[in-house]
Amino acid sequence: DSIPLRHGAHRIGNRTDSDMAHWRDYGLGQFIHWGLYAIPGGFWHGQPVNGAAEWIRSSKKVDPKEYDALISQFNPVKYDPVAWALMAKNMGTKYVTFTTKHHDGFCLWPSKYSDFTIMQSPWKKDIIKPFVEAYNKQGIDVYLYFSIMDWHNPDWRYELKTKSDSVAFDRFKEFTKNQLTELLTLYPTTKGLWFDGTWDKSWKASGAFSDELEQYLKKLRPGLVIGSRLRADEKGNRHLDANGRLMGDYHQVWERKIPETIAEVKGYDWECVMTVPENQWGYNARWSGHVKSSSEIIEMLANCVSKGGNFVLNFGPKGDGSFREEEIRLAKEIGNWMAVNGEAIYAAGQSDFRKEDWGYYTKSKTSGKTYMVVFNTPVTNMLKVNIPKNQKIASQKLLGSKQVLPLEHIEGRMHYIRLPGGVRQQPAVIELQLISDDQKKELDV
Ligand SMILES: C[C@@H]1N[C@@H](c2cn(-c3ccccc3)nn2)[C@H](O)[C@@H]1O
């Protein structure tokens, strides 16, 4: 039996409302990390700084005062939210999460509660408002990223050791609530909030506040989607409360990692957020290590959807507001694939087929069709398909060409579908129309 909790999960099971059903259907999302850190782009005094570019302020090599002075250089003359939204639309993006304030405390909106905003920069204009309008105009829902941890605010504390720490942190919690109220009031079409920077002891000790804050925000904006990274329970547990129940509308632990098995998902709603290079979210002039190709990204996308999750790809615009070539190309290549194969991703989820080595199955919630997203083509070009009980394959076609592919029965429920030969640039998707056995008998008569 469960431990009595006042500030643990208040709901058992997933949300059943239409806003959350809409969230589940997104499939593909875009994350954008943009702020002062994009100006140095991972370098300081001409030298590369190790670690994530958006964390450079916390590097020993950087004087925080000097970092904060970057505000006088924020003048993104190439910032064009209409072009940003069009690139996202052409990529096939259904929702976007945009950094309003990262850990450095710099606000991309004209906050009344801070002197460290775009209004105190040469730019002197709201960045968020035209962004929300441009993306909404393209039919893309907007989610706002907000870091609770705020290195610039003198009232931020990592740990509450003394009475004065608690007095300062109480001011900080009020400041946080005020800024979030601003964001939901200034940008009323916001569909959700993506919280970060909640791993420190001070926040783990603020379970009651985090619970009251979430309830306040949802009262202010009914239907708002908030992941599990905001909350702590009164015992300092995060994501899952002391009774192992998820606090939040979806599991927000999947940062740069994808569940190995469906079992690991534990039936929760979830999304994976992913960087193109290794661990860099903000613009870094030097991408070291592995940079993912569009096929690798499409595989991650299909993998997530096959396990009932969404996949969110991060972009890090430069300090001037332009995107780097690699990201522009990736958005185009992904968009070309989504234009042909989107029905295997949008409003799709886990199928009732057993996973095979050649790739991932997804099942559309609208068409009821099952899709085979093929990455690892066998040397035989023969794809094993184990058809679930009392179902039969009525048709098997290549998406795009609509080419009917040969289906060969092996034995029992095991079949082969033969892929046409030839080298493919991007993953192939086969659309399976299934019917139940008895339906098939009717058809056979
Ligand atoms: C979405 C991503 N989350 C931020 C992050 C999270 N972490 C982090 C810090 C401590 C433990 C685990 C993860 N470090 N950076 C990154 O800066 C980016 O914003």
The ligand as a Gaussian input file, in Angstrom:
#p B3LYP/6-31G(d) Opt

LIG

0 1
 C       17.527000      20.223000     -22.521000
 C       18.927000      20.258000     -21.981000
 N       18.955000      20.192000     -20.525000
 C       20.115000      20.975000     -20.065000
 C       20.959000      20.156000     -19.144000
 C       20.588000      19.206000     -18.279000
 N       21.742000      18.846000     -17.655000
 C       21.911000      17.930000     -16.650000
 C       22.479000      18.346000     -15.453000
 C       22.617000      17.426000     -14.425000
 C       22.237000      16.098000     -14.615000
 C       21.668000      15.714000     -15.833000
 C       21.510000      16.643000     -16.847000
 N       22.727000      19.526000     -18.115000
 N       22.256000      20.334000     -19.028000
 C       20.842000      21.367000     -21.332000
 O       21.572000      22.559000     -21.150000
 C       19.680000      21.535000     -22.305000
 O       18.948000      22.707000     -22.002000

